[in-house]
Amino acid sequence: MGPMPLTQISWQDVQQFPDDGKRYEAIEGEPYVTAAPSLRHQAVSLRLTLTLNAILVEGGYGTLWVAPTGVEFPSTGEGVEPDLAFVSNERREILTDAWIRGPPDLLIEILSPSTASRDLKLKLRLYERQHVAEYWVVDPVEDDVTVWRFGSDPECEQFTDRLPVRVGDEAVGTIDLTEIFRRD
């Protein structure tokens, strides 16, 4: 028997909320709403998306999804809308017509003042608990990326210059963070 559901408010519940242009998530039984991101956040997100698309999608490793894309964790009824999500070809069975149903290979959150605490605490715990292989927290103020790798030997590293991109244990590319974080 799998883990008991944690939730009072589930991912399925927040999908019934009004279509008001906001992003709704359900974590640890509570609903959360996310405000529209800043232009800085959007610029970093776009550059990261284009770079990851070139490495992961054009490289034939899987599919990349950008917000608002839902990720449901059916074992606990929780669900989120990360900034970016990558699902490898080997795990494409978790893709449904509506959203991703199960832990992606990589989840990425770009910090905003209104979401930083949630991204660094609640989502970190959620992604580790749900066995997401890798979680990146992108900080557009400090111009760095913190990478958590969950598994039998969890690790956390911070990158400010060159960020390796992996699919499973295979290194498949590198991101120049000075380009991602450039201000123009």
C-alpha positions in Angstrom: 0.0 0.0 0.0 1.3 3.5 -0.9 1.6 6.6 1.2 -1.6 7.9 2.8 -2.9 11.1 1.3 -1.8 14.2 3.1 -4.4 16.5 1.8 -7.5 18.3 2.7 -7.3 20.4 -0.5 -6.0 18.4 -3.4 -4.6 19.1 -6.9 -8.0 17.9 -8.2 -9.8 20.4 -6.0 -7.7 23.4 -7.2 -8.4 22.4 -10.8 -12.0 23.4 -10.0 -11.1 26.9 -8.8 -12.3 29.8 -11.1 -10.3 30.5 -14.2 -9.1 33.9 -13.1 -5.6 33.9 -14.7 -3.9 32.9 -11.4 -1.8 29.8 -10.9 -3.1 27.5 -8.1 -1.2 24.7 -6.4 -2.0 22.2 -3.6 0.9 21.3 -1.2 0.5 19.5 2.1 -3.3 19.9 2.0 -3.3 23.7 1.5 -4.1 25.8 -1.5 -1.6 28.3 -2.8 -1.9 31.0 -5.4 0.9 32.6 -7.4 0.9 36.2 -8.7 2.1 37.1 -12.2 5.9 37.1 -12.4 8.1 40.2 -12.9 9.8 41.0 -16.3 13.2 40.0 -14.8 11.7 36.6 -13.9 10.2 36.2 -17.4 13.5 37.2 -19.1 15.5 34.6 -17.1 12.7 32.0 -17.7 12.7 32.6 -21.5 16.5 32.3 -21.8 16.6 29.2 -19.6 13.7 27.6 -21.6 15.5 28.3 -25.0 18.8 26.9 -23.7 17.2 23.8 -22.1 15.1 23.2 -25.3 18.3 23.2 -27.4 20.0 20.8 -25.1 17.2 18.4 -23.9 14.5 18.5 -26.6 16.6 19.0 -29.7 19.0 16.6 -28.2 16.3 14.0 -28.2 16.2 13.4 -24.5 12.6 14.2 -23.7 10.1 17.0 -23.4 10.3 20.4 -21.7 7.2 22.1 -20.3 6.8 25.7 -19.2 4.4 27.4 -16.8 1.5 27.1 -16.5 1.9 23.3 -16.7 0.4 21.2 -13.9 2.3 18.5 -12.1 0.2 16.1 -10.0 1.6 13.8 -7.4 -1.3 11.2 -7.2 0.1 9.3 -4.2 -0.7 12.3 -1.9 -3.1 14.4 -4.0 -0.6 17.3 -4.2 0.0 19.3 -7.3 2.1 22.3 -8.5 2.7 24.5 -11.5 6.5 24.9 -11.6 8.2 27.4 -13.9 9.8 24.5 -16.0 9.5 20.8 -16.0 11.5 18.2 -17.9 10.3 14.6 -18.5 12.7 12.2 -20.1 11.7 9.8 -22.9 12.0 6.9 -20.5 9.4 8.4 -18.2 6.9 9.8 -20.8 4.1 7.5 -19.5 3.5 10.2 -16.8 2.4 12.7 -19.5 -1.4 13.0 -19.8 -3.5 15.2 -22.0 -4.1 17.5 -19.1 -0.9 17.6 -17.1 2.1 15.7 -15.8 1.0 12.9 -13.4 4.0 11.8 -11.4 7.4 13.2 -10.6 9.3 14.7 -13.5 13.0 14.2 -14.0 13.7 17.9 -13.4 11.7 20.7 -11.9 12.8 24.3 -12.0 11.5 27.2 -9.9 12.6 30.8 -10.6 12.5 32.7 -7.3 10.1 35.7 -6.9 9.7 37.6 -3.7 6.2 36.3 -3.3 7.1 32.6 -3.9 10.7 32.3 -2.5 9.8 30.9 0.9 7.4 28.3 -0.7 10.0 27.3 -3.4 12.8 26.9 -0.8 10.8 25.1 1.9 7.5 23.6 0.9 8.4 22.6 -2.6 11.8 21.4 -1.6 10.2 19.0 0.9 7.5 18.0 -1.6 10.0 17.3 -4.4 12.3 15.2 -2.2 9.3 13.3 -0.7 8.0 12.6 -4.3 11.4 11.4 -5.6 11.9 14.1 -8.2 15.4 13.4 -9.5 16.6 17.0 -9.7 15.3 20.3 -8.5 16.8 23.7 -9.6 16.1 26.9 -7.7 17.1 29.8 -10.0 17.7 33.1 -8.2 17.5 36.1 -10.5 18.7 38.5 -7.8 21.8 36.6 -6.7 22.4 35.3 -10.3 22.9 31.7 -9.1 21.2 28.3 -9.4 21.0 25.9 -6.5 20.6 22.2 -7.6 19.2 19.5 -5.4 19.7 15.9 -6.5 17.5 13.5 -4.6 18.1 9.8 -4.4 20.0 7.3 -2.3 22.7 10.0 -1.7 21.0 13.4 -1.8 23.3 16.4 -2.7 23.0 20.1 -3.1 25.3 22.4 -5.1 25.3 26.0 -6.1 26.3 27.3 -9.5 27.2 30.8 -10.6 29.0 30.3 -13.9 28.5 27.0 -15.7 25.7 24.7 -14.9 25.9 21.0 -16.0 22.7 19.5 -17.5 22.1 15.8 -16.8 19.6 13.2 -17.8 19.8 10.5 -15.2 23.5 10.1 -14.6 24.5 11.3 -18.1 26.0 14.7 -18.6 24.3 16.1 -21.8 25.3 19.7 -21.8 26.3 22.9 -20.0 24.5 26.2 -19.4 26.4 29.5 -19.4 24.7 31.2 -16.5 26.2 34.6 -17.3 24.1 34.5 -20.5 21.0 33.4 -18.6 21.3 36.1 -16.0 22.5 39.0 -18.3 20.8 42.3 -17.8 19.9 44.1 -21.0 
